[in-house]
Amino acid sequence: MSIHLIMQLLVLAGEIKTEGELTQRLEAVLDVYSFGFYRLSLQPTVQEPSRELALAVRWPKGWAEVYRFKKYASVDPAARLLPTAQRPYRLREAAFALRNEPHRARMQRLIQDAARHGIRDGYVFPVHGRTGLLGSLLVSGKPVDLSPAEMTLFDTVARTMFWRYLELRGWAAELEKFGPFEVSLTKREVEVVTHLAEGLTSHEIARELQISNHTVDWYINGLQDKMKARNRQHVVALAFRRGLVS
């Protein structure tokens, strides 16, 4: 029955004419699987880095505020794994993969806070295109063991819903026209640009990474050269567009 609902959603998605109806259909499928929360999101573009990222979202009450206030983005295993992920992954798997990270204590506090808000486990389904990471679907709530067939179907749901929302907003053609942006960053460079995206100063980044201010500035100058960016803000915009940070 559950798989039948997914198939029905995939068949009907192209015929749905409003975002409201599309959201209702998507949430009906997620509810059957006990995924109480989700976020279907778009990576921001260089041209419009401030564009609203969430295409559709249902978070626990107060969770978004807690997440922002405690600056969890820099230690969120789901977000940290997303830029390099080539296939769907489970939240608990992401946490395990990053278990030896320097900030694992903060990551553990994030996991505990999320659980208190009802986010105990879930899955992330990346959406890729020819320019790299375009967006993702995160579903969460109670622990659910999806079968391989269900994983494949949800992966298809993520791509189908992503593009259908873009079509309904008139954004699909615009997103498809961007050319490739190829750049490879080291782990430390990703850490620096992630903190830049959070609005941290060089001094604050140095304190977080336990390196000198001079070293932070050296990394930022190197990022500007490597990414052909005009300034720090442009570095952040380019990193978001490529999916290097979330």
C-alpha positions in Angstrom: 0.0 0.0 0.0 2.8 2.4 0.9 4.7 1.8 -2.3 1.5 2.2 -4.2 1.1 5.7 -2.8 4.6 6.6 -3.9 3.9 5.3 -7.4 0.7 7.3 -7.5 2.5 10.5 -6.4 5.1 10.0 -9.2 2.4 9.4 -11.8 0.3 12.4 -10.8 3.0 14.9 -10.0 3.2 16.2 -13.6 -0.5 16.8 -13.7 -0.8 18.8 -10.4 -1.2 22.5 -11.1 -0.6 24.1 -7.7 2.1 24.0 -5.0 -0.6 23.5 -2.3 -1.9 20.3 -3.9 1.6 19.1 -4.6 2.5 19.6 -0.9 -0.6 17.7 0.2 0.2 14.7 -2.0 3.9 14.7 -0.8 2.9 15.0 2.9 0.3 12.2 2.5 3.1 9.8 1.4 5.5 11.0 4.2 2.8 10.6 6.8 2.3 6.9 5.9 6.0 6.3 6.5 5.9 8.2 9.9 8.1 11.0 8.5 6.6 13.8 10.4 9.2 16.4 9.2 10.9 17.2 6.0 12.6 19.8 3.9 12.8 19.9 0.1 15.4 22.6 -0.6 17.2 24.3 -3.4 20.8 25.3 -3.5 21.1 29.1 -3.9 22.6 30.4 -7.1 25.5 32.8 -7.5 23.2 35.3 -9.2 20.6 35.1 -6.4 22.3 33.8 -3.2 19.5 35.2 -1.0 16.7 33.4 -2.8 14.4 31.3 -0.5 15.9 27.8 -0.3 12.9 25.8 1.0 10.6 24.6 -1.7 8.5 22.8 0.9 9.2 22.3 4.5 7.6 21.0 7.7 9.8 21.3 10.8 9.0 20.8 14.5 7.9 23.9 16.2 10.8 26.0 17.3 13.4 23.8 15.7 14.5 26.2 13.0 15.1 28.9 15.6 17.2 26.6 17.8 19.2 25.4 14.8 20.1 28.9 13.8 20.7 30.3 17.3 23.1 27.5 18.2 24.8 27.6 14.7 24.4 23.9 14.2 24.9 24.2 10.4 28.7 23.8 10.8 28.4 20.5 12.7 25.2 19.1 11.2 26.3 15.6 9.9 23.4 15.6 7.3 24.5 19.0 5.9 28.3 18.2 6.1 27.9 15.0 4.1 25.6 16.4 1.5 28.1 18.3 -0.7 30.1 15.1 -1.4 27.3 12.5 -1.3 26.6 10.7 -4.5 23.6 8.7 -3.3 21.0 8.8 -0.5 22.1 8.3 3.1 20.6 7.8 6.5 21.0 10.5 9.3 22.5 8.0 11.7 24.9 6.9 9.0 26.1 10.5 8.5 26.6 10.9 12.2 28.7 7.7 12.3 30.8 8.7 9.3 31.7 12.0 11.1 32.2 10.5 14.6 35.9 11.4 14.7 35.4 15.1 13.7 37.0 17.7 16.1 33.6 19.2 17.0 31.9 15.8 17.7 30.7 17.1 21.2 28.7 19.9 19.5 27.4 17.4 16.9 26.2 15.2 19.7 24.4 18.1 21.3 22.7 18.7 17.9 21.6 15.1 17.7 20.2 15.3 21.3 18.4 18.6 20.6 16.9 17.2 17.4 15.7 14.1 19.2 14.0 16.3 21.8 12.1 18.0 18.9 11.1 14.6 17.4 13.8 14.3 14.8 15.2 10.9 15.9 16.4 9.6 12.5 15.7 10.1 8.8 17.2 10.1 5.3 18.7 12.6 2.9 18.1 12.3 -0.9 20.5 14.6 -2.9 19.3 16.0 -6.2 22.1 16.4 -8.7 22.3 17.9 -12.2 25.1 18.6 -14.7 26.3 21.5 -12.6 26.6 19.5 -9.4 24.3 19.5 -6.3 21.0 21.3 -7.1 19.1 20.5 -3.9 17.9 17.8 -1.6 15.0 16.2 0.2 15.4 15.5 3.9 12.8 13.3 5.6 12.8 12.7 9.3 10.9 11.7 12.5 10.7 8.2 14.0 13.3 5.7 13.0 12.1 3.9 9.8 13.9 1.1 8.0 13.3 1.7 4.3 13.8 -1.3 1.9 16.1 -0.9 -1.1 13.1 -0.6 -3.3 11.7 2.2 -1.1 15.0 4.0 -1.1 15.0 3.9 -4.9 11.5 5.2 -5.0 12.1 8.0 -2.5 15.2 9.0 -4.5 12.9 9.3 -7.5 10.4 11.3 -5.4 13.1 13.8 -4.4 14.0 14.5 -8.0 10.4 14.6 -9.3 9.2 16.9 -6.5 12.2 19.1 -6.8 11.7 19.8 -10.5 7.9 20.0 -10.3 8.1 22.7 -7.6 10.6 24.6 -9.8 8.3 24.3 -12.8 5.3 25.6 -10.8 7.4 28.6 -9.7 8.8 29.2 -13.1 12.4 28.5 -12.0 13.2 25.3 -13.9 14.5 26.8 -17.1 16.6 29.4 -15.2 18.3 26.7 -13.2 19.0 24.5 -16.2 20.8 27.3 -18.1 23.8 27.6 -15.6 27.0 26.2 -16.9 29.4 23.9 -14.9 31.5 25.3 -12.1 34.4 23.1 -11.3 36.5 23.6 -8.2 37.9 21.2 -5.6 38.4 22.4 -2.0 40.4 20.8 0.8 38.7 19.8 4.0 40.1 22.9 5.8 39.0 25.2 3.0 35.5 23.7 3.3 35.6 24.4 7.0 36.6 28.0 6.5 34.0 28.7 3.8 31.3 27.0 6.0 32.1 29.4 8.9 32.2 32.3 6.5 28.7 31.3 5.3 27.5 31.5 9.0 28.7 35.1 9.2 31.8 34.5 11.4 34.7 36.9 11.3 38.3 35.8 10.7 38.9 36.0 14.5 35.9 33.8 15.2 36.9 31.3 12.6 40.4 31.2 14.0 39.0 30.4 17.4 36.6 27.7 16.1 39.4 26.0 14.1 42.1 26.7 16.6 44.4 28.4 14.1 45.8 31.9 13.8 43.9 34.9 12.2 46.7 35.1 9.7 46.2 31.5 8.6 42.4 32.1 8.2 43.1 35.1 6.0 45.6 33.1 4.0 42.9 30.4 3.4 40.3 33.0 2.4 42.7 34.7 0.0 43.5 31.3 -1.5 39.7 30.6 -1.8 39.2 33.8 -3.7 42.0 33.0 -6.1 40.9 29.4 -6.6 37.2 30.2 -7.1 37.9 33.5 -9.0 35.8 35.3 -6.4 35.8 39.1 -6.0 35.5 39.1 -2.2 34.4 37.0 0.8 30.8 37.3 0.0 31.3 36.1 -3.5 33.3 33.1 -2.1 30.2 32.2 0.0 27.8 32.6 -2.9 29.9 30.4 -5.2 30.3 27.7 -2.5 26.5 27.6 -2.0 25.9 27.3 -5.8 28.4 24.4 -6.1 26.9 22.6 -3.1 30.2 22.9 -1.1 28.2 24.3 1.9 24.5 24.0 2.8 
